[in-house]
Amino acid sequence: YAGSIGADFTIDTLGDFVKSMKISKNGLSFFITADGKYITNDESSKILKDNFYDDFEVTELKGEVLKNDKIIKTRYGNYYFASRKMPGITKWTFVTIGPKAEIYETLWQSITIVVIMFAASIILAIIIGILISVQIVKPLSRVGSAVKEIASGNADLTKRLKKDSNDEIGDVVDGFNSFTEKLQEIIANHGCGKKAEQCRFGFK
């Protein structure tokens, strides 16, 4: 047995559906016949009378559309154009067209957003790098200054460096404080007394 299924819908309903699929903000979309006559158009007087290719002055694309069953996308004149033949027995073609300048405007807006985000990421990375560097360099600078004082012979061995973190920098501070404490004990045991800061490493 053979059967068929059919559905009825108005041209207005089909037109509303087609209008929602546009290539750009002010782009236009239509169903057209093999010859280019409008199946859908906001201006009902154009349907099956006026020709899409003539209206937009893209007649050179007609042959390419007719011979190609795949989606065609191309730039032509002042427009960006795309088309797709409807599958099945119908000879209708879906076409959508939009101003080339508008397409490029959207493209440049996207590029601008990407560039801004990239630049912002670099700036943020630099700021984070500086903050991390400060957190690392500052305690190391304190350790360096303390070592220089000890080397000069004028250090107060009773003082200890403040530990601000529990990471590797904190371990360095702990190590230095232990070293200073041990050095103070050694000097005290060799007759320098409690005022270790007055000792000039002249062990007795």
For each residue, the residues with C-beta under 8 A, 3 or more apart:
1:
2:
3:
4:
5:
6:
7:
8:
9: 13 14
10: 13 14
11: 14 15 39 40 47
12: 15 16
13: 9 10 16 17
14: 9 10 11 17 18 31 39 40
15: 11 12 18 19 40 41 42
16: 12 13 19 20
17: 13 14 20 21
18: 14 15 21 29 30 31 40 94
19: 15 16 22 28 29 42
20: 16 17
21: 17 18 29 94 96
22: 19 25 27 28 29 96 98
23: 27 29 80 82 96 97 98 103
24: 27 80 98 99 102 103 106
25: 22 98 102 106
26: 98 99 102
27: 22 23 24 96 97 98 99 102
28: 19 22 96 97 98
29: 18 19 21 22 23 94 95 96 97
30: 18 38 39 40 41 52 94 95 96
31: 14 18 38 39 40 86 92 93 94 95
32: 36 37 38 39 52 92 93 95
33: 36 37 39 48 91 92 93
34: 66 91 93
35: 51
36: 32 33 51 52 53 54 62
37: 32 33 47 48 49 50 51 52
38: 30 31 32 41 46 47 48 49 50 51 52
39: 11 14 30 31 32 33 47 48 92
40: 11 14 15 18 30 31 47
41: 15 30 38 44 46 47 50
42: 15 19
43: 46 47
44: 41 47
45: 49 50
46: 38 41 43 49 50
47: 11 37 38 39 40 41 43 44
48: 33 37 38 39
49: 37 38 45 46
50: 37 38 41 45 46 54 55
51: 35 36 37 38 54 55
52: 30 32 36 37 38 55 56 95
53: 36 56 57 58 59 61 62
54: 36 50 51 57 59
55: 50 51 52
56: 52 53 79 97
57: 53 54 77
58: 53 61 62 76 77 79 81 97
59: 53 54 62
60: 63 64 76
61: 53 58 64 65 72 74 76 81 83
62: 36 53 58 59 65 66
63: 60 66 67
64: 60 61 67 68 72 74
65: 61 62 68 72 83 85 93 95
66: 34 62 63
67: 63 64
68: 64 65 72 85
69: 85
70: 84
71: 82 83 84
72: 61 64 65 68 81 82 83 84
73: 80 81 82
74: 61 64 80 81 82
75: 79 80 81 100
76: 58 60 61 79 80 81
77: 57 58 100
78: 99 100 101
79: 56 58 75 76 97 98 99 100
80: 23 24 73 74 75 76 97 98 99 100 103
81: 58 61 72 73 74 75 76 95 96 97
82: 23 71 72 73 74 95 96 97
83: 61 65 71 72 93 94 95 96
84: 70 71 72 93 94
85: 65 68 69 92 93 94
86: 31 90 91 92 93 94
87:
88:
89:
90: 86
91: 33 34 86
92: 31 32 33 39 85 86
93: 31 32 33 34 65 83 84 85 86
94: 18 21 29 30 31 83 84 85 86
95: 29 30 31 32 52 65 81 82 83
96: 21 22 23 27 28 29 30 81 82 83
97: 23 27 28 29 56 58 79 80 81 82
98: 22 23 24 25 26 27 28 79 80 102 103
99: 24 26 27 78 79 80 102 103
100: 75 77 78 79 80 103 104
101: 78 104 105
102: 24 25 26 27 98 99 105 106
103: 23 24 80 98 99 100 106 107
104: 100 101 107 108
105: 101 102 108 109
106: 24 25 102 103 109 110
107: 103 104 110 111
108: 104 105 111 112
109: 105 106 112 113
110: 106 107 113 114
111: 107 108 114 115
112: 108 109 115 116
113: 109 110 116 117
114: 110 111 117 118
115: 111 112 118 119
116: 112 113 119 120
117: 113 114 120 121
118: 114 115 121 122
119: 115 116 122 123
120: 116 117 123 124
121: 117 118 124 125
122: 118 119 125 126
123: 119 120 126 127
124: 120 121 127 128
125: 121 122 128 129
126: 122 123 129 130
127: 123 124 130 131
128: 124 125 131 132
129: 125 126 132 133
130: 126 127 133 134
131: 127 128 134 135
132: 128 129 135 136
133: 129 130 136 137
134: 130 131 137 138
135: 131 132 138 139 165 169
136: 132 133 139 140 169
137: 133 134 140 141
138: 134 135 141 142
139: 135 136 142 143 161 164 165 169 172 173
140: 136 137 143 144 169 172
141: 137 138 144 145
142: 138 139 145 146 161 173
143: 139 140 146 147 161 172 173 176
144: 140 141 147 148
145: 141 142 148 149
146: 142 143 149 150 155 159 161 176 180
147: 143 144 150 151 176
148: 144 145 151 152
149: 145 146 152 154 155 156
150: 146 147 153 155 157 180 183
151: 147 148
152: 148 149 155
153: 150 200 201
154: 149 197
155: 146 149 150 152 159 180 197
156: 149 159 196 197
157: 150 180 183 184 187 196 197 199
158: 184 196 197
159: 146 155 156 180
160: 177 180 181
161: 139 142 143 146 173 176 177
162: 173
163: 166 170 173 174 177
164: 139 169 170 173
165: 135 139 169 170
166: 163 170
167: 170 171
168: 171 172
169: 135 136 139 140 164 165 172 173
170: 163 164 165 166 167 173 174
171: 167 168 174 175
172: 139 140 143 168 169 175 176
173: 139 142 143 161 162 163 164 169 170 176 177
174: 163 170 171 177 178
175: 171 172 178 179
176: 143 146 147 161 172 173 179 180
177: 160 161 163 173 174 180 181
178: 174 175 181 182
179: 175 176 182 183
180: 146 150 155 157 159 160 176 177 183 184
181: 160 177 178 184 185
182: 178 179 185 186
183: 150 157 179 180 186 187
184: 157 158 180 181 187 188 196
185: 181 182 188 189
186: 182 183 189 190
187: 157 183 184 190 192 196 199 201 203
188: 184 185 192 193 194 196
189: 185 186
190: 186 187 203 204
191: 203 204
192: 187 188 195 196 198 199
193: 188 196 198
194: 188
195: 192 198 199
196: 156 157 158 184 187 188 192 193 199
197: 154 155 156 157 158
198: 192 193 195
199: 157 187 192 195 196 202
200: 153
201: 153 187
202: 199
203: 187 190 191
204: 190 191
